[in-house]
Amino acid sequence: MINLNNFPPPPAFWWHGWSPAAMLRVHGEDALTFLQGQFSQDLRPAGVTQPAAYGLWLNPKGRVLADSFALVAGPAEVWLVSYYSAAADLRAHLERHIVADDAGIEDHTEEWRALAVGGNGAAAWLRASAGAEPPDLGSFTRVGGGGWMFRGRRGADPSWEWLAPAGALPACDAAAEITAGAMERMRVAAGVPVVPADIGPGDLPHEGGIDTASVSYTKGCYVGQEVMARLRTGTIRRRLARLRGMGTLPPNGTALFQGARKIGALRSTCDDGAGGWIGLAMLTLLGLEPAAPIAFAPEAPATVRLFVPPS
């Protein structure tokens, strides 16, 4: 019998050091205007003086090419930060769309490092160590020494990212360091997808459930906007779902079956810290039986269950 709720909890106050996959500076007189026409999220929200928006870079069919945070330093300077979308790919995508815009792109990825912090005490530690107020969702804070601080996407609870030039971040001795594996477990357990592993060029934002956090339905035109508008009231046939199983960790891409019928495939998997594994899988919604067990082959023993059914 699979216990669906016995995850080891993260430490009460934790930190994790990481390096961004992309840290791009977009600059020039048309920088903000250009990005506003490409990014799925609004970079000019009313009443926000220092916007930090999480959004997507889509193709004209609404498929997800990359994701990033966009830190709007001003109309002529925007920084793009991504956990997993490669700097070279994101830069190439943007440069293909620069026509007559006064906008240039600089890659500073190798020069920056980051600290993720969360749990009780995180906000107080950031105030004391950074000398700045941890920002609310949707905005960023500048930190002395040229750094940035904004809300992250690590799990179900609030966390912050502090980015700074390499060597400028302080030690976080007051908190427990957690490994990359523990961070992955926290993310998957909360159902937070990453691009492009969970949602990629063959997928729509709504299939990953990230449209609420990453798509604006009120801003002007951007690449993929017409598809997003149709999907807002339309029906999707697939959805990313959370699963749990026992035994050996299955590889990403493993096919999933209910009876003789293939229902989807795993996208991300990780050790659950309790003798089994958890994962995210893209599943068809047509004929899916949420309460029924799932197998790795047609008519094989079913050892996997949905612990949060897709909606």
C-alpha positions in Angstrom: 0.0 0.0 0.0 1.4 3.4 -1.0 1.3 6.1 1.7 0.6 9.2 -0.3 1.3 11.8 2.4 4.5 10.8 4.3 7.0 13.1 2.8 9.9 14.2 5.0 9.3 17.9 5.6 12.0 20.5 4.7 13.9 22.1 7.5 12.1 24.9 9.3 14.7 27.4 7.8 16.7 26.3 4.8 19.1 27.6 2.1 20.4 26.3 -1.2 23.1 27.7 -3.4 22.6 27.5 -7.1 23.8 29.0 -10.4 21.4 30.4 -13.0 21.1 28.7 -16.4 20.5 32.2 -17.8 21.3 35.7 -16.6 20.8 38.1 -19.5 20.8 41.9 -19.6 18.5 43.3 -22.2 19.3 47.0 -22.7 18.6 49.9 -25.1 16.0 52.5 -25.6 13.4 49.9 -26.8 14.4 47.1 -24.3 11.2 47.1 -22.3 8.9 47.7 -25.2 10.5 44.9 -27.2 10.3 42.4 -24.4 6.7 43.4 -23.6 5.8 42.2 -27.1 7.6 38.8 -26.6 6.9 37.8 -23.0 3.7 36.1 -21.8 3.5 38.2 -18.6 2.9 41.9 -18.1 6.1 43.8 -17.6 4.3 47.0 -16.8 1.8 46.2 -14.1 0.0 49.1 -12.6 1.2 50.3 -9.2 4.5 48.3 -9.2 7.7 50.4 -9.4 10.1 47.5 -9.6 8.3 44.6 -11.4 9.7 41.1 -11.2 7.5 38.9 -13.4 7.6 35.2 -14.0 6.6 34.3 -17.5 7.1 32.3 -20.7 8.7 32.7 -24.1 6.2 31.1 -26.5 6.1 30.3 -30.2 3.2 31.5 -32.4 1.3 28.2 -31.6 1.5 28.9 -27.9 4.1 26.2 -27.2 6.6 26.8 -24.4 10.2 27.5 -25.6 11.6 28.8 -22.3 10.8 30.5 -19.1 12.4 33.2 -16.9 11.9 35.9 -14.3 12.1 39.4 -15.8 13.5 42.1 -13.4 12.5 45.5 -14.9 15.2 47.9 -13.8 13.8 50.6 -16.1 12.5 51.1 -19.7 16.0 50.7 -21.0 17.2 47.8 -18.9 15.6 44.4 -18.0 17.4 41.4 -16.6 16.2 37.9 -17.4 16.9 35.1 -15.0 16.1 31.4 -15.5 16.5 28.3 -13.4 16.8 25.8 -16.2 16.3 27.5 -19.6 19.8 27.8 -21.2 21.1 31.3 -21.8 22.3 30.6 -25.4 18.8 29.3 -26.4 16.9 32.2 -24.8 19.3 34.7 -26.3 19.0 33.2 -29.8 15.2 33.2 -29.5 15.1 36.9 -28.6 17.7 38.0 -31.2 15.6 36.3 -34.0 12.8 38.8 -33.1 14.9 42.0 -32.9 14.2 43.8 -36.2 14.3 47.6 -35.9 14.3 47.7 -32.1 17.0 49.5 -30.2 17.7 46.5 -28.0 20.9 44.5 -27.2 21.4 41.4 -25.2 24.4 40.6 -23.0 25.0 37.2 -21.4 26.2 37.5 -17.8 25.3 34.0 -16.7 28.8 32.9 -15.7 29.4 36.0 -13.6 26.4 35.4 -11.2 25.6 33.1 -8.3 22.4 32.7 -6.3 21.0 31.7 -2.9 17.5 30.4 -2.4 16.2 30.7 1.2 12.9 29.7 2.7 11.0 28.7 5.8 10.6 30.4 9.2 13.3 33.0 9.7 14.1 33.5 6.0 12.6 37.0 5.8 14.3 38.1 9.0 17.7 36.7 7.9 17.4 38.5 4.5 16.7 41.8 6.2 19.7 41.4 8.4 22.1 40.1 5.8 21.1 42.0 2.7 20.0 45.2 4.5 16.9 45.2 2.4 13.2 44.2 2.7 12.3 40.9 1.1 9.9 41.7 -1.7 6.4 40.6 -2.2 5.4 38.5 -5.1 5.6 40.5 -8.3 8.4 42.9 -7.4 12.1 42.8 -6.7 14.5 44.6 -4.3 18.0 45.9 -5.2 20.7 44.7 -2.8 23.9 46.5 -2.0 26.8 45.4 -4.2 24.7 45.0 -7.3 22.5 42.2 -6.3 18.8 41.4 -6.7 16.2 39.7 -4.5 12.8 38.4 -5.6 10.3 35.7 -4.8 11.2 32.2 -6.1 9.3 29.2 -7.4 10.6 26.4 -5.2 7.5 24.8 -3.6 4.2 25.4 -1.9 5.6 27.9 0.6 7.2 31.3 0.1 10.9 31.5 -0.7 13.3 34.1 -2.0 16.2 34.2 -4.5 19.2 36.4 -3.8 21.4 36.9 -6.9 24.8 38.6 -6.8 28.1 38.6 -8.6 30.1 35.5 -7.9 31.8 35.7 -4.5 29.5 38.4 -3.1 26.9 36.3 -1.3 27.2 35.8 2.4 27.2 32.4 4.2 23.8 31.4 5.6 25.0 29.9 8.9 21.7 30.3 10.6 19.8 27.9 8.3 20.1 24.3 7.2 21.6 23.7 3.8 19.5 21.4 1.7 20.7 19.4 -1.3 19.7 19.7 -4.9 17.8 16.4 -4.4 15.8 17.8 -1.5 15.0 20.9 -3.5 13.7 18.7 -6.3 11.6 16.7 -3.9 10.1 19.9 -2.5 9.3 21.2 -6.0 7.8 18.0 -7.3 5.7 17.4 -4.2 4.2 20.9 -4.7 3.6 20.2 -8.4 5.8 23.1 -9.6 6.8 22.3 -13.2 10.1 23.4 -14.7 10.8 24.4 -18.3 11.8 22.5 -20.4 11.8 19.2 -18.5 8.2 19.2 -17.5 6.7 21.7 -19.9 8.6 22.2 -23.2 8.3 22.9 -27.0 5.5 20.3 -27.4 3.4 21.6 -24.6 1.0 24.4 -23.8 1.2 26.4 -20.5 -2.3 25.3 -19.5 -1.3 21.6 -19.8 1.3 22.2 -17.1 -1.0 24.3 -14.9 1.4 27.3 -15.0 -0.9 29.7 -17.0 -2.2 31.3 -13.8 1.3 32.3 -12.7 2.9 33.0 -16.1 0.3 34.3 -18.6 -1.4 37.7 -18.8 -4.8 38.0 -20.4 -5.0 41.7 -20.1 -1.8 43.0 -21.6 -1.4 43.8 -25.3 -0.2 41.5 -28.1 2.7 39.2 -27.6 3.9 36.0 -29.4 1.4 33.3 -28.7 -1.2 35.6 -27.2 -4.1 34.6 -29.5 -3.6 31.0 -28.5 -3.6 31.9 -24.8 -6.8 33.8 -25.2 -8.5 30.8 -26.8 -7.3 28.4 -24.2 -8.6 30.6 -21.4 -12.1 29.4 -22.1 -11.3 26.3 -24.1 -10.7 22.6 -23.2 -7.4 20.9 -22.9 -6.9 17.1 -23.3 -3.7 16.7 -21.3 -2.5 17.8 -17.9 0.6 17.5 -15.8 -0.1 15.4 -12.7 1.7 14.2 -9.5 2.3 10.5 -9.0 3.9 8.4 -6.4 5.3 4.8 -6.4 7.5 2.4 -4.5 10.6 0.6 -5.6 13.3 1.7 -8.0 13.2 5.2 -9.3 11.9 5.0 -12.9 13.6 7.1 -15.6 12.1 10.2 -17.0 10.1 9.5 -20.2 8.8 6.1 -18.9 5.4 5.3 -20.4 2.4 4.9 -18.1 -0.6 2.6 -18.6 -4.0 1.9 -17.0 -4.8 -1.7 -18.1 -3.9 -2.0 -21.8 -4.2 1.8 -22.5 -1.3 4.2 -22.5 -2.2 7.3 -20.6 1.0 9.3 -20.7 4.6 9.4 -19.6 6.8 10.6 -16.7 8.5 14.0 -17.1 10.3 14.4 -13.7 11.1 11.9 -11.0 12.9 12.0 -7.7 13.4 10.0 -4.5 10.6 10.8 -2.0 12.9 10.4 1.0 10.6 7.7 2.4 11.5 4.6 0.4 9.8 5.4 -2.8 9.6 8.1 -5.5 7.4 10.9 -6.7 7.1 12.4 -10.1 5.3 14.6 -12.6 3.7 13.1 -15.6 1.9 14.4 -18.6 -1.4 12.4 -18.8 -4.3 12.4 -21.1 -7.6 13.4 -19.5 -9.7 11.3 -21.9 -10.7 8.2 -20.1 -8.3 8.7 -17.2 -9.5 7.0 -14.0 -7.9 9.1 -11.2 -8.5 6.5 -8.5 -7.1 3.5 -10.5 -3.5 2.4 -10.2 -1.0 2.9 -12.9 1.6 0.5 -14.5 4.7 0.8 -16.6 3.6 -1.6 -19.2 0.2 -2.8 -20.7 -1.7 -5.1 -18.3 1.4 -5.1 -16.0 1.2 -5.0 -12.1 0.1 -1.5 -11.2 2.5 0.0 -8.6 1.9 3.8 -9.1 -0.9 6.0 -8.0 -1.9 9.6 -8.5 -1.6 11.5 -5.3 -2.9 14.8 -6.8 -5.3 14.0 -9.7 -5.2 16.4 -12.6 -8.1 18.9 -12.8 
